[in-house]
Amino acid sequence: MRASLLAQPRVALATLPTPLLPATRLSAAVGAEIWFKRDDMTGLGLGGNKVRGLEFLIADAQRQGCDCVVTGGGPGSNWAMLAAVAARLHGMDTVLACYGDPVPAVGNMALARAVGAEIRFTRDTDRASVDTAVAAIADELRAAGRRPYPLGRGGATAVGALGYAAASVELAEQLRAAGLAATELWTATGSCGTQAGLHAGAAWLRAAYRVVGVTVSRPAAECTARVLEVAAEAGRLLGSAAPVPTPVVVDGWIGPGYGYRSAAGEAAAALVARTEGVFLDPVFGAKAMAALLAAAGCDAGPVVFLVTGGAPTLFTTAPLCPPGINSGAEPISPRHTAGGDGSGIVVDDERAQG
């Protein structure tokens, strides 16, 4: 298994291994054993989960002889900023496409500009406009004699997912060292690359835990299909013959929509900050933690929660709800899953549709 990973092109970007730590005070507060895998401490920039995938993506860009990276996301995208930093460290320029109209450069956008990224706005609020813009910018650069490496939002490709397949090996060693028999590994699921890598890694290693993703971006059924496709492709890159089961995706916690804070997420993040001194970003980690806390006690523990980072977003204003929408608090509700029993059934929840 290690040999197939070592055969994949990879550059060194992250400070590894990241710690696996017991969340002792949080566990006592909620009555369930919770551990944190601290991928907010990956080291590049201000850290975050995207660094792991970028080790393989930047290496792939170098292998192809590319001289620039083209990608994008929202104006506050952790992915876009870290992609720009990683590319710059390896001698490549970056062009970032952001959906919507131009906004002041704060948080992640300010950091991306600090490392020399060119930022263009699509002037279209549809997030899918980023994908169209990335393709168009790549064509423009090729016509100018450049060699671009285009990447979709979040770097959610089979190559990018190798980062969390490798992290699964790291986690397995830490679980053994701690004498910990984790039953579940929870993560926020947005572009689906992180969960896909963890899912592929768990299948590859035949891990005893199941990977649980909490969708913070799109309907659970769409996430289930995306995770399954990317995980299967990543497994093929690794030469794994292990079957990839249907992913588990928890629905119902997006709140008012992608990119907006939720009342349940705010409450969960406040509890984690007070008990553990760990700060969860408001639109990914906080919502995933809210889902985990609602499920705490429903399953035999212990469980591991992946802290995915996003520190720059803590210093920018993420609204609680879109204009004209009531921000009433979400109830702590039972788990809604897609694919947990292989049925692919999603509980209908308008809040989850963003």
KAWO-V497563 format. One record per residue. N is the residue number from 1. D_LAST is the distance of its C-alpha to the last C-alpha in Angstrom with 2 decimals. Layout:
{{N,D_LAST} {N,D_LAST}}
This chain:
{{1,39.13} {2,39.73} {3,41.79} {4,39.01} {5,36.73} {6,39.60} {7,40.16} {8,36.79} {9,37.02} {10,35.64} {11,36.11} {12,36.26} {13,33.47} {14,32.44} {15,34.53} {16,34.79} {17,34.76} {18,32.15} {19,33.09} {20,32.26} {21,32.82} {22,32.88} {23,30.62} {24,33.54} {25,32.70} {26,29.06} {27,30.40} {28,32.94} {29,30.45} {30,28.20} {31,30.99} {32,29.81} {33,31.02} {34,28.46} {35,29.34} {36,27.63} {37,27.83} {38,27.84} {39,26.34} {40,25.68} {41,29.44} {42,29.70} {43,31.69} {44,30.70} {45,29.59} {46,27.93} {47,27.10} {48,23.99} {49,23.11} {50,23.06} {51,26.82} {52,27.76} {53,26.36} {54,27.83} {55,31.25} {56,31.20} {57,29.40} {58,31.81} {59,34.69} {60,33.63} {61,33.49} {62,36.96} {63,38.23} {64,37.28} {65,39.03} {66,36.03} {67,36.50} {68,32.99} {69,29.37} {70,26.66} {71,23.02} {72,20.07} {73,16.52} {74,15.15} {75,18.00} {76,17.71} {77,17.58} {78,19.81} {79,20.35} {80,21.63} {81,23.95} {82,25.40} {83,25.94} {84,27.89} {85,29.95} {86,30.75} {87,31.76} {88,33.96} {89,35.74} {90,36.72} {91,37.94} {92,35.10} {93,33.43} {94,29.68} {95,27.73} {96,24.05} {97,21.68} {98,18.86} {99,16.29} {100,16.74} {101,19.99} {102,22.46} {103,21.99} {104,24.58} {105,25.21} {106,24.34} {107,23.34} {108,22.70} {109,23.47} {110,26.78} {111,27.64} {112,26.98} {113,29.24} {114,31.77} {115,32.37} {116,32.75} {117,29.53} {118,29.21} {119,25.82} {120,24.74} {121,21.82} {122,20.46} {123,19.98} {124,16.96} {125,13.42} {126,12.23} {127,12.09} {128,14.25} {129,16.88} {130,17.86} {131,19.12} {132,21.20} {133,22.54} {134,23.55} {135,25.53} {136,27.15} {137,28.13} {138,29.61} {139,31.66} {140,32.84} {141,33.97} {142,35.78} {143,37.59} {144,38.71} {145,40.18} {146,37.56} {147,36.24} {148,32.46} {149,30.32} {150,26.87} {151,23.93} {152,20.30} {153,17.48} {154,18.23} {155,21.52} {156,20.23} {157,23.48} {158,26.19} {159,28.33} {160,25.72} {161,25.08} {162,28.80} {163,28.15} {164,26.63} {165,29.12} {166,31.73} {167,30.03} {168,30.41} {169,34.16} {170,34.17} {171,32.34} {172,34.74} {173,37.67} {174,36.32} {175,35.66} {176,39.22} {177,40.67} {178,39.00} {179,40.04} {180,36.45} {181,35.30} {182,31.52} {183,29.78} {184,26.20} {185,24.60} {186,21.06} {187,18.78} {188,15.29} {189,13.95} {190,12.21} {191,14.38} {192,16.23} {193,19.67} {194,20.51} {195,19.86} {196,21.69} {197,24.63} {198,24.85} {199,24.65} {200,27.33} {201,29.39} {202,29.35} {203,30.48} {204,33.05} {205,34.50} {206,34.18} {207,32.69} {208,32.95} {209,29.46} {210,26.24} {211,23.25} {212,20.07} {213,16.77} {214,13.75} {215,10.56} {216,8.74} {217,7.22} {218,7.01} {219,8.23} {220,11.47} {221,13.76} {222,13.01} {223,13.59} {224,16.68} {225,18.11} {226,17.64} {227,19.15} {228,21.94} {229,22.87} {230,23.06} {231,24.78} {232,27.32} {233,28.09} {234,28.58} {235,30.86} {236,32.89} {237,33.39} {238,34.79} {239,36.97} {240,35.50} {241,36.55} {242,34.41} {243,32.05} {244,28.34} {245,26.88} {246,23.49} {247,21.04} {248,19.53} {249,15.77} {250,14.43} {251,11.19} {252,9.87} {253,9.73} {254,6.48} {255,7.14} {256,6.01} {257,3.67} {258,5.85} {259,9.26} {260,9.27} {261,11.64} {262,11.42} {263,14.61} {264,15.17} {265,14.84} {266,17.23} {267,19.63} {268,19.69} {269,20.33} {270,23.03} {271,24.71} {272,24.87} {273,26.26} {274,28.85} {275,29.99} {276,29.91} {277,29.72} {278,26.78} {279,23.93} {280,20.43} {281,18.03} {282,15.28} {283,12.10} {284,13.55} {285,16.70} {286,16.16} {287,13.18} {288,15.21} {289,18.22} {290,16.76} {291,16.23} {292,19.75} {293,21.33} {294,20.09} {295,21.71} {296,24.78} {297,27.90} {298,26.50} {299,27.92} {300,31.16} {301,30.72} {302,30.95} {303,27.55} {304,26.75} {305,23.66} {306,23.08} {307,22.77} {308,21.13} {309,22.09} {310,20.42} {311,23.13} {312,22.94} {313,19.50} {314,21.24} {315,23.27} {316,20.70} {317,18.62} {318,14.91} {319,13.89} {320,12.83} {321,10.51} {322,10.18} {323,13.50} {324,14.28} {325,11.75} {326,13.71} {327,13.23} {328,15.00} {329,15.38} {330,13.79} {331,16.69} {332,17.97} {333,17.52} {334,19.12} {335,17.82} {336,15.71} {337,16.71} {338,16.85} {339,20.28} {340,21.97} {341,24.68} {342,24.56} {343,23.14} {344,19.68} {345,18.50} {346,14.93} {347,14.60} {348,12.51} {349,9.97} {350,7.65} {351,6.16} {352,5.47} {353,3.80} {354,0.00}}
